[in-house]
C-alpha cells in the first residue's frame, strides 16, 4: 500500500461526514481539493471533489449517527439480499441508497470521468458497490474504511477485476467490520490493512480477527493512526 494515498482518502472520508454545506466546502478546501458539490437526503450523503491534477473523488459518508439521521440506520439494518446478476447478491439498504448519489455525481462531471471512491463504515460498504454503477474504465482508486461485510462470494467473483485493488482498512478490534454476523456476507477476498495502536499489518480479509470494540469504529481514530504512520512526530529530546 501507499500509506500517504490511503491517509488522503481517509481524510476525505472523514470530511464527508460534515453535513453543513459551507463547512463541508471549507474542510475539503483546507485539504487542498476543489469542492464540486454535496448531496444529502434522509439516508445518504456524499461530496464530489477534485485535486489539482483533475482527479475526481466521490467521498461517501458513513452512518450519520451523531446527527440523528435515522434513515442511515435503517439502511444499515436492511440486509435483504438484492440479486445483481450471476448469483451475486448485495444488501438492499446500502445498495438502494446509492442510486440517487450516483445519478447526482455523474451529472456534475463530463461523460467518461474516472471516479476515485472512498467512504467509512456505511460509506465504505457503499464504495465496494462502485462496479454496479460504473464500467471498469471509469473506476479509479477505491478505499473502504471499516466497512461491514457487503456482498456474497459470487459478487466478488463477478467483479474480481474491478475490485482487485480496492483498499480495505480495519482498525483495532472494531465491532462493525464483523457485521452482518449471519448469512453468506463477506469482505472482498484478498489483502487488507489492519491498523493497530502502533503501526499496521497487511493480512487477508479471511484472517480479520474481529472484536467487540465500539471505540475502534471511528474514522477519527483511523485518520490518527494512519497519520502516525505517514507523518510520525519527532521524539522529544
N, C-alpha and C positions, 0 to 999 in steps of 0.2 A: 504494500500500500504506500501511497504518498501521504504522510501524516498532515502536511500543510494543506493539501487539497481536501482531505477529509475534515479538517478543522474548519476550513472556509465553508464547506457545505453545512456543517453543524451550526455555525453561527447564522447562516441564512435560515436554517430550520428553526433556530431559537427565535429569530426576529419575526418569523411567520406567525407566531402566536399573538403578536400585538394587534389588538382589534381596532384601535383608533387609527384612521387612515393617515392623518398628519404625522402621528407618532411613528407609524409603520414606515412612511416615506423617509422620515428623518433617520430612523435606525438603519435602513438599507443604504442610505447615502453616507452615513457615518462609516459603514463597512466598505465603501468605495464603489457602490453599484448605482446604476440609474434605475430608479423605481418607475416601472411602467404602469403598474396598477395593482389594485387589490380587489378580490371578490370575496364576499361572505354572505352566508344565509343561515338558516336555522341549524344546519348540520354540516357545514363545511366552510373552510376559509383558506385562501391561498394568495400568494404575492408573485407577480411576474416582474423580473428584473433583468438587467443585462450589465456586463462589465465593459471595460474599455476596449476589449478586443471584439465586442459584438456578441459574445456568447450569451445565450438566453437561459435563465434559470426559473423554474417553477418550484416555489417553496410552499409545501402544503402543511398547514397547521395540524397539530395533533388535537386531542380532545381538549376543548377549552373549559376544563372542569372548574377552574377558579373563577371563570366568567359566567358560570351557571348556564352554559349552553347545553340544554338537555337533549337536543337533537343529536349532538355528537355522541352522547352516552347511549342513546337508542341505537345509533349505528354500530357502536362497539358491541352491543348485545345481540344485534340481529345477525345471527350466524347461519341463517337459512342458505343452503347451497344454491348457487346460480351456475348453470351449465354454460360454458363459453366455448364449447366445441371439443371434439376428440377426447371426450371423457374428462376434460378439465373442469374443475369447479373452483369458484371463489365465494367469499362470504358476501351476502346481499347488502348489508348495511354499509360496509366500507366501499363496495363497488358502486352502488347506485348513487351514492353521494358525490361521485366523481364526474358524472355525466355533464352537469352544468359547469363544473370547474374547467373541464377540457374545452367545452364549447366556447366559453369566455376567453380562455387563453389563446386559442387558435385564431380568434377574431382580432387579436391585438398585434399579431406579428405576420410577416409575409408567409405565403404558402411555401411549404418545404422547410421551414425553420427547424433546426435541431434543438430539442429541449433537453436540458440537464435538469433532473428532477430529484428533489430531496424532501424528507419530512421526518418528524419524530413521532413515535407511538402510532396513533391512527394515521398520521401523515406518512410515516414510513410504510405502513401497511398499504396505503393507497399508492405510494410511489412504486411499489412492486407490481402494480396493475398497469403500469405505463404501456406495455405491449398491446393492451386491449384498446388503446386509444390512438396509438401512433404506429406507423410502419417502422421496420427496423432501421431504415435510412435516416429517420428523424429522431432516434433515441440516442442521447448523449450519455453523460455520466449519471448513474443512479446511486443515491445514498439513502439507506434506511437505518434510522437510529432507533434502537429499542422497539422494533416492530413486533406485534403479535404474529402468530402463525397465520399466513394469509391465503393459502391455497392447498390443493392436493398434489400428489406426485405427478399426475398427468399434466397439470398446468405447467409445472417447471420443466417437464419434458417437452411440451408443446412450444415453449418459449425459451428453450435452453440457450440458444444463441443470443437472443436479446438480453437475457438476464445473467449471462456468464460473468460479466464484470461488475455486476451490481455489488456495492459495498454494504455489508450488514454489520452494524456495530451494536454489541451488547455491553452492558455495564454492570459490574459488581454482581450482585445476586438479585437482580431485577425480577420482580414477581410477574410482570405483564408480558415478558417475552415467552413465557410458557403458555400463554392464553391463545386460543382455546385449549383446554387440557383434554378434552374428549373429541373423538372423531378422527378423521383422516387428515386434518390440517397439519401442514409442515412449514418450516422455513426452507428457503431455497437450498438444496443440497450444495455443499461446497464450502469454501473458506469464509470465515467471519472474523471480526476483530472483537476481542474480549478485553474491555478496559477494566483495570483494577486500580487500587488506591495508588499504586506506583507502576506506571508503565502499562503494557498490554501484551497479550498473547494472540497469535493467529491460530485458530482452531477450526475444525469442521463444525458446521451447524449441528450435526448429529451429536457432537460432543458437548454442546452447550449444557452446563450443569444446572442451570436454573437456580431458583431460590424463592424466597418469600419476602424480599425487602421492598417495601413501598418507597423508601427513601432513595433507593438506587434508580428508580424510574424517574429520571429527571434530565431534561435537556441541558439545564444549567450545569449539572454535575458532569455530564458528558463533555460539554464545552470546556469546563475547568480541567478535566483530566486530559483531554486532547491538547489543550494549551500547555499543560505541564510537560508534555512530550515534545511539542513543536517549539515552544518558547520558554525553555527552562530558565528559572530565575537564578542569578549568580548567588553562590553561597556567601554568607556573611563572613567577614574576616575574623 
